[in-house]
Amino acid sequence: MANTYAYIHLKNLSHNLARINAIAQGRKILPAVKANAYGHGAVEIAKHLEKQGISSLAVATLEEAMELRESGLKSDIVILGLMCPSDAAVAVKNDFCLFCSDIGYIKMLENSAKKIGQPARINLEIDTGMGRTGCMPEEAFSIAEYIDKSPYLMMYGISTHFPVSELADDDFTASQIASFYKTVELIKKRGIDTGYLHLANSGAIINYPDSLADMIRPGISLYGYVPDTSLSNKVSLKPVMELLSKVIFIKRVKKGSTISYGRRWQAPCDTLIATVGAGYADGYCRLLSGKAKVRIKDRLYPVVGTICMDQFMIDLGPASDVKLYDDVVLFGPSGPDAQDLAELIGTIPYEITCAVSSRVKRVYIN
Ligand SMILES: *Cc1c(COP(=O)(O)O)cnc(C)c1O
């Protein structure tokens, strides 16, 4: 077996989904399984979610959507990102639900739909303040009307997205919610079918009950983290991923010896140094050099010296009962967790789990 592997604790995924379901109160859930389910393995995560009653899945790209479809998943698949025109025909043919932001793109999909003889499923995204994709609220009505009138377009839903929903009681998010409802009210009034109305990412699911609408789009919360540590006490989540490696070498070094590239760490006394069989090529970010701690059994040990591509070193201290081939926890539910690592290097837990590379085998544990 490889030195480095990622346990995916499916029980914790079920736990997190149950917490989200309790908030959703029967609303539809569209889990984000993009980016290989935030590094957890999209197909396996999606299969587990389907077993728990999930019937729609969100991905970022056509390739991600195809991977799920080809693995036999039955859910509606929503593609959140915009595609190049050359991908439109395949996306329509496979009946994916497609985020759209402007009329030109929608007409392009409509053309593909006509050629194929099968309608394209459209999700109209409104930009109420994210500033990424989405039409302006003023444009939404005329686009919705166009979709409504075309026999080759079907409205799957209307959505918006929040840039700061991790902040509670924030005026900006409140104004986005108001702008969204005002816009869809106008569309509904003219008798246009809006499909599912959906706004909430994890931050909004926790902070803004009035944003839950018909459907919610949790991502990071499913995988056991909150988008901001200020929310940790509001919902009890359990990290799903545990990244492990092994002690592959132990040596005694003299006071003053230096460890690893750049000689950035010097032993303050005679000590035992263990080499761990994982590195930045596995997704254990090099910026963690000299900052992170790993866990072996119940004790934490500091990473010393520069993290290499395939290995890094830890200081066991002058006397230690750590043995060759002991398991080393880089991050996971019993700590340190991905949030701890993220804080050390000024990023978010999303990036820590996404970074776990394809070289690392995911082992699914029930
Ligand atoms: C990724 C994504 C989500 C999920 O966000 P989390 O913060 O992980 O809950 C929801 N909606 C859209 C449009 C996204 O791109």
The ligand as an SDF file (V2000), in Angstrom:
LIG
                    3D

 15 15  0  0  0  0  0  0  0  0999 V2000
  -19.0380   26.2280   -4.9230 C   0  0  0  0  0  0  0  0  0  0  0  0
  -20.3750   26.8730   -4.9320 C   0  0  0  0  0  0  0  0  0  0  0  0
  -21.2760   26.6810   -3.8790 C   0  0  0  0  0  0  0  0  0  0  0  0
  -20.9010   25.9860   -2.5810 C   0  0  0  0  0  0  0  0  0  0  0  0
  -20.2310   26.9140   -1.7650 O   0  0  0  0  0  0  0  0  0  0  0  0
  -19.7590   26.5600   -0.2700 P   0  0  0  0  0  0  0  0  0  0  0  0
  -19.2180   27.8310    0.2610 O   0  0  0  0  0  0  0  0  0  0  0  0
  -18.7070   25.5130   -0.4160 O   0  0  0  0  0  0  0  0  0  0  0  0
  -20.9520   26.0640    0.4490 O   0  0  0  0  0  0  0  0  0  0  0  0
  -22.5630   27.1970   -4.0330 C   0  0  0  0  0  0  0  0  0  0  0  0
  -22.9050   27.8770   -5.1480 N   0  0  0  0  0  0  0  0  0  0  0  0
  -22.0580   28.0990   -6.1680 C   0  0  0  0  0  0  0  0  0  0  0  0
  -22.5130   28.8830   -7.3560 C   0  0  0  0  0  0  0  0  0  0  0  0
  -20.7660   27.6300   -6.0840 C   0  0  0  0  0  0  0  0  0  0  0  0
  -19.9030   27.8830   -7.0830 O   0  0  0  0  0  0  0  0  0  0  0  0
  1  2  1  0
  2  3  1  0
  2 14  2  0
  3  4  1  0
  3 10  2  0
  4  5  1  0
  5  6  1  0
  6  7  2  0
  6  8  1  0
  6  9  1  0
 10 11  1  0
 11 12  2  0
 12 13  1  0
 12 14  1  0
 14 15  1  0
M  END
$$$$
